[in-house]
Amino acid sequence: MFSSKKETAPAAPPPAATAAASTNRTPRPSTPSVISADLVINGTLISTGDIQVDGRVEGDVRSTGLVVGEKAFIHGELCAEEVTVRGRVQGSIRARKVLLCATSHVEGNILHEAFAVESGAFFEGNCRHAENPLADEASTRKPAAAIATPTAASQPATPTSNLGSRPGGAETNRPLAAS
């Protein structure tokens, strides 16, 4: 019954240690923002969390995670860490991970790091692997100065016809008459 050892409750960690431990943990996922089936949005959606679209969006969607529901329709660019499509998308998709479910209908290009398609999914467009598909599009384009532009010397000023001839059988180029 009695013991010579004194039993004590463990001491609580100092507040500084608790605060440091909580900042090192990954944040607990929050509930996604939901665009319900009866909602139509015209404009750009931007979220630092997850979005679930069950309604209609006419505009771009940018978020951490994006789920396009079976009855949903999005007409615009999707840009997220992870995109799961069960509904309809008309526009490009840029994401690290893309999943096209069996009920999906996608018309547009996909730039991805990882890409999966379930049997029955509809996809019309091009898909291309990229190490960082979320990088700013402008940084991946060539600068305007690097794009070759045609010079006036390389293009004829007016259309010509070889209908006339010089003495000696040599053909001449005459401008065509405007009609």
C-alpha positions in Angstrom: 0.0 0.0 0.0 2.6 2.5 1.0 5.7 2.8 -1.0 8.9 4.5 -0.3 8.9 6.1 -3.8 7.1 9.3 -4.2 4.8 9.3 -7.3 4.3 12.6 -9.1 2.6 13.6 -12.2 4.8 14.5 -15.1 5.6 18.1 -15.5 4.1 20.0 -18.4 6.6 21.1 -21.0 7.6 24.7 -20.9 5.5 27.0 -23.1 8.3 27.7 -25.5 8.8 24.0 -26.3 5.0 23.6 -26.9 4.9 26.6 -29.3 7.9 25.3 -31.2 6.4 21.8 -31.5 3.1 23.1 -32.8 4.8 25.3 -35.5 6.8 22.2 -36.8 3.6 20.2 -37.4 1.8 20.4 -40.7 -1.4 22.2 -40.3 -4.5 20.1 -39.9 -6.5 20.0 -43.1 -9.5 22.3 -43.0 -13.0 21.7 -44.4 -13.0 22.6 -48.2 -14.9 25.5 -49.5 -17.9 24.2 -51.4 -19.6 25.6 -54.5 -23.0 23.9 -54.2 -24.9 22.5 -57.1 -27.4 25.4 -57.3 -24.6 28.1 -57.4 -23.2 29.7 -60.6 -20.0 31.8 -60.3 -18.7 34.2 -62.9 -15.1 35.1 -62.0 -11.9 33.8 -60.6 -11.8 31.7 -57.4 -8.6 31.8 -55.3 -8.1 29.9 -52.1 -5.2 28.9 -50.0 -7.2 25.8 -48.9 -9.2 23.2 -50.8 -12.3 23.8 -53.0 -15.0 21.4 -54.0 -17.1 22.5 -56.9 -20.5 20.9 -57.4 -22.0 23.9 -59.3 -20.9 25.9 -62.3 -17.9 28.2 -62.5 -17.2 30.5 -65.5 -13.6 31.5 -64.7 -10.3 30.4 -63.4 -9.9 28.4 -60.2 -6.7 28.4 -58.1 -6.4 26.5 -54.8 -4.3 23.9 -52.9 -6.7 21.1 -53.6 -9.6 21.0 -56.1 -12.4 18.5 -56.5 -14.8 18.9 -59.5 -18.0 17.0 -58.6 -19.9 14.8 -61.0 -22.6 17.4 -61.8 -20.1 20.3 -61.8 -19.0 22.4 -64.9 -15.9 24.6 -65.0 -15.0 26.8 -68.0 -11.6 28.2 -67.2 -8.1 27.3 -66.1 -7.6 25.1 -63.1 -4.4 25.5 -61.1 -3.8 23.5 -57.9 -1.5 21.1 -56.1 -4.0 18.3 -56.6 -7.0 18.2 -59.0 -9.6 15.4 -59.0 -12.1 15.7 -61.8 -15.4 13.8 -61.7 -17.5 16.3 -63.7 -16.9 18.5 -66.8 -14.0 20.9 -67.4 -13.4 23.1 -70.5 -10.0 24.7 -70.1 -6.4 23.9 -69.1 -5.3 22.1 -66.0 -2.0 22.8 -64.3 -1.3 20.7 -61.2 1.2 18.5 -59.5 -1.3 15.6 -59.3 -4.2 15.1 -61.7 -6.8 12.4 -61.5 -9.5 12.0 -64.2 -12.3 9.8 -62.7 -14.5 7.6 -64.8 -17.3 10.2 -64.9 -15.0 13.1 -66.0 -15.2 15.0 -69.3 -12.2 17.2 -69.9 -11.6 19.3 -73.0 -8.2 21.1 -72.6 -4.6 20.7 -72.1 -3.1 19.3 -68.9 0.3 20.2 -67.5 1.2 17.8 -64.7 3.8 16.1 -62.5 1.7 13.0 -61.9 -1.3 12.0 -64.0 -3.9 9.2 -63.7 -7.0 8.4 -65.8 -9.7 5.9 -64.8 -11.4 3.7 -67.4 -14.4 5.6 -68.9 -13.0 9.1 -68.5 -13.2 11.4 -71.5 -10.2 13.5 -72.3 -9.6 15.6 -75.4 -6.4 17.7 -75.5 -2.7 17.4 -74.9 -1.1 16.3 -71.6 2.5 17.1 -70.8 4.7 16.3 -67.9 6.5 19.1 -66.1 8.8 19.2 -63.1 7.0 22.3 -61.8 3.6 22.7 -63.5 2.6 25.5 -61.1 5.5 27.8 -62.1 4.4 31.1 -63.6 3.6 30.5 -67.2 5.4 33.7 -68.2 8.7 32.3 -67.0 8.4 29.3 -69.2 7.7 31.3 -72.4 10.5 32.6 -74.6 11.2 36.3 -74.4 9.7 38.3 -77.2 13.2 39.4 -78.4 14.1 35.7 -78.9 11.2 35.0 -81.3 12.2 35.6 -84.9 10.1 38.1 -86.7 10.0 38.1 -90.5 11.7 41.1 -92.2 10.3 43.1 -95.1 13.0 41.8 -97.4 11.9 38.2 -96.8 8.3 38.9 -97.9 7.2 40.2 -101.3 5.5 43.6 -101.2 2.9 42.8 -103.8 1.8 39.5 -105.4 3.4 38.9 -108.8 2.6 36.9 -111.9 4.9 35.5 -114.5 2.6 36.4 -117.4 4.8 38.8 -119.3 8.0 38.0 -121.2 11.1 39.8 -122.3 12.7 39.6 -125.6 14.8 36.5 -125.7 12.3 34.4 -123.7 13.1 35.6 -120.2 10.0 35.9 -118.0 9.3 39.1 -116.0 7.5 39.5 -112.7 4.6 42.0 -113.1 2.4 43.1 -110.2 -1.1 41.6 -110.3 -3.9 44.1 -111.0 -6.1 44.8 -108.0 -9.7 43.6 -108.6 
